[in-house]
Amino acid sequence: MNSAFLAWILRMPLIKRWALMHAVKNENVAEHSHQVAVIAHLLAVIRNTYFKGTINAEKAATIALYHEVSETKLQDINHVTKYHNPDLTREFKKIEEMAELECLKTLPIELQPVFKPLLVQKEVDPEYKTLVKAADLISAYLKACDELRFQNSEFSHVKTRLEKMLLEYRNTMPEVDYFLTIFQEKCFVSVDQLAE
């Protein structure tokens, strides 16, 4: 059997994020997934180190790497469009699951049980899903802040919306508050300032 699984992953850099918005710095799904994986890994390590967590940081990072795999088929769907109406949200989720299952079926059958709880969002352990969702929101929030840094006012409403969403995570997940307190400010410095 020849597998198209890696071809799905290798197409992720072709999928543009924020397609309906003007962006100073373009971002693709592969870049976003990498950032979410790094953030999810950090969140898990922070939880385990400071807040008595027992989550597997490597598993969190792996789930984050694959969390947008459906977008290889479906493109990046605008958040407001996707969540504007509950009926529409349900239909989008069904279509995403169909794409995730299609991707899963490209793997040799023996590998599918290993990848199913990583690829198919409905199958992801809820604790990990929440952590990856927090990482996903943080990544989008940092993107909005970065665009605003370059005077792109198109992202001002995005930043406001994401701040409200992240407030709930900050109140319920101390690792999110710790992460933003420790890491957010330096995300916007120049390369010369990284050494300071």
N, C-alpha and C positions, 0 to 999 in steps of 0.2 A: 504494500500500500504506500503510495506517495502521499505525504501530508502537506496541506496548505496552511498549517497552523503558523509556522514562522512567517509565511507570506502575509498573514493577517497582521502580525506584529510589525513587520517591516514596512507596512503601509501607513502605520500610525503617524509618521512625520509628515505625510501628505494631507492630513486632516487638520484644517485650520480651526483654531478656537476663536471665539468672539467674532464670528463671520459677519454678523449683522452690525458690527460697530467699527468705527474708525479706531485703529490702534497705532500708536507711535512705534511700538515694538511688536511685531507679529509673534504669535505663539502657536505651536502645533500640539497635537494630542500626545505625541511621544515626549516632548519637553515637559508638558504639564504632568504626565504620569510619572516621570522621573522625579520631579519636584515633590509631588504628593507622596511618593515612596520615601524620599528622604525625610520629609516632615513627619510622616506616619511613624517611621523608625525612631526619630527623635522623640516624638510624643510618647511612644511606648517605653523608651529608655528612661525618660523623665518620670513617667508614672511609676516604673519599677524602682527607680533610685530614690525618689523623694516622697512618693505617695503610696508605698506598700503594694504596688501592683505586681502582677505575676504574668503579664501578657508577653507573648513571644514576639519580640521586636522584628525579627527576620520574617516571620509569617505576616506581620502587619505590613511590612515593606513590600512583600511579594503580592499580597492582595491589592495593594495600592498600584503596583505596576500594571496590573491587569484590569483595574476598575473601570476603564473606559474602552475596553476591547470592542464593545458593540458599535462604537463610533467609527470603526473601520468600515462598517457597512452603512451606517446611518448618518454620519457627519456629526458635528457638535450642534446640539439643539439648544437654543437660547433658553436660559433658566426661566425667565418670566413667561415665555410661550409654553414651556413644558408644564409649569405649575399654575398656570392662569386659571384652569378649570379642572375640578376633580375628575370629570369624565375623560377629559383629554389626557390628564396625567396617567390615569389607569391604562389608556390605550398606548401611550408612549412606553410605559413600563412593560406592557405585553410585547411590543415590537422589539424593545431592547432585549428582553429575555429570549425571544426567538433568535436574535442575532448572536447572543451569547451561546445558546445551545448549538447553533450552526457552527460557530467557531470551535466549540468543544468537540463536535463530531468530526472535525478535521484531524483530530489526534488518533493515533492507534488506540484501539479499544482498551488495551491494558493500561494505558496512561490516563484515560478519561476519569476514573474515580479519584485520582490524585488532583487533577485540575478542576474538577467540577466545583468544589468549595472555594476555589480561587477565582474562577471566571464567571460563574453564574451568580449574580448578585443575590438572588433569592436564597441561595445555598450558603452564603457567607455567614459565618458565626456572628451573631448580633453585636457582641462586644467589639469585634474587629471591624465590623461594618461601621459602627459609630465612630470609632477612632479614625478610620480612613475618611469618613465623611467630614470630620473635624479638620483633618489634614487637607482635604479637597477645598473646603471653605477658606482655610488659611492661605492656600496657594492662590486662590482667586482674589482674596482680599489684598494680598501682597502685590498681585498684578495690578489691581485697581489703584493702589497707592503709588505704584511705580509710574503708571500712565499719568496720574495727576501731578507727579513730580515734574513731568515734561509738559505741563499745562494742557493736558488733554482732558477738558471738562466733560467729555462724553462718558467718562468713568465715575463722575461724582455721585450719581444716583446708585451706581453699582457698589461703591464704597459704603454709602449710607445703608443700603439694604444688607450688605454682608456684615457690617458692624453690629446691626441688630441681631442677625442670626448668630454671630459669634458670641454675643453677650450671654446667650443661653448656655453655650458650650463653656464659656469662661466660668459661669456660675455652677455648672454641674461637673466639669472635668478640670480639676486644678492644674493638670498638665498643660492644658490649652492656655490658661492664664499665665503660667510660668513661661511657656514657650514664647508667647507674644511679648511679655515683659523683657525677657532676656535677648531674644533674637531679632525682633521686628526692626528696631531702629537702625541697626547696622546693615540691613538688607538694601539700603539706598545710598550707600557711600561709594565713592569712586574706587577704582582698583588701587590707587596710591594710598587711600585711607584704610585699606584692609589691614595694612601692617601696623597701624597706629594702636 
